[in-house]
Amino acid sequence: MKIKRYVGSNLQEAILKVKMDMGNDAIILSTRNIRQKGLLKLFSKPMTEVVAALDESKGLETTLESKVNNMEAVLNRI
């Protein structure tokens, strides 16, 4: 099982990063709001962290197909 951490400015952005990297088969393990380090924490901005996992036994073909589908969806939105 492959586990990765993603950070985005909001939850939607972080989940989009997960789907772009791992595909639709990714499982969200946890989400939390974090603050990036800043000067005395005055200039830090809120971020969202998503920890996701992907079962590698599903095969590379499924992941590649998911990435292609995700890219098509993103391009259609533009």
C-alpha positions in Angstrom: 0.0 0.0 0.0 1.3 3.4 -1.0 0.6 6.3 1.5 1.2 10.0 0.6 0.5 13.4 2.2 -0.9 16.2 0.1 -1.2 19.9 1.1 -3.5 22.4 -0.6 -4.9 25.8 0.2 -8.3 24.2 0.8 -9.8 20.7 0.9 -10.9 20.7 -2.8 -7.4 21.6 -4.0 -5.8 18.9 -1.8 -8.2 16.2 -3.0 -7.7 17.2 -6.6 -4.0 16.7 -6.1 -4.7 13.2 -4.7 -6.9 12.3 -7.6 -4.4 13.6 -10.1 -1.5 11.6 -8.6 -3.2 8.5 -7.3 -6.4 8.3 -9.4 -10.0 7.6 -8.4 -9.0 4.4 -6.5 -7.2 6.4 -3.8 -8.6 6.2 -0.2 -8.6 9.3 2.0 -7.2 8.3 5.4 -7.4 11.6 7.1 -7.8 15.4 6.6 -6.9 18.2 8.9 -6.3 22.0 8.8 -2.8 23.1 9.4 -0.9 26.3 9.4 2.3 26.8 7.4 5.2 28.2 9.3 5.5 32.0 9.1 7.2 34.8 10.9 6.0 34.4 14.5 2.9 32.7 13.1 1.6 36.1 12.1 1.9 35.6 8.4 1.1 32.0 8.1 -1.9 31.0 6.0 -4.3 28.1 6.7 -3.7 25.0 4.6 -5.4 21.6 4.4 -3.5 18.3 4.7 -4.9 15.1 3.2 -3.3 11.7 3.8 -4.3 9.2 1.1 -3.5 5.6 0.3 -3.5 3.5 -2.8 -3.6 -0.3 -2.9 -0.8 -1.1 -5.4 -2.2 -4.6 -6.0 -4.9 -3.2 -8.2 -2.3 -2.8 -11.0 -0.7 0.0 -12.9 -3.3 -0.1 -15.7 -6.1 1.1 -13.5 -4.0 3.9 -12.1 -2.9 5.1 -15.5 -6.5 4.9 -16.8 -7.7 7.0 -13.8 -5.0 9.6 -14.4 -6.0 9.9 -18.1 -9.7 10.3 -17.1 -8.8 12.9 -14.5 -6.7 14.9 -17.0 -9.6 14.8 -19.5 -12.0 16.1 -16.8 -9.6 18.9 -15.9 -9.1 19.9 -19.5 -12.9 19.8 -20.1 -13.4 22.2 -17.2 -11.0 24.7 -18.8 
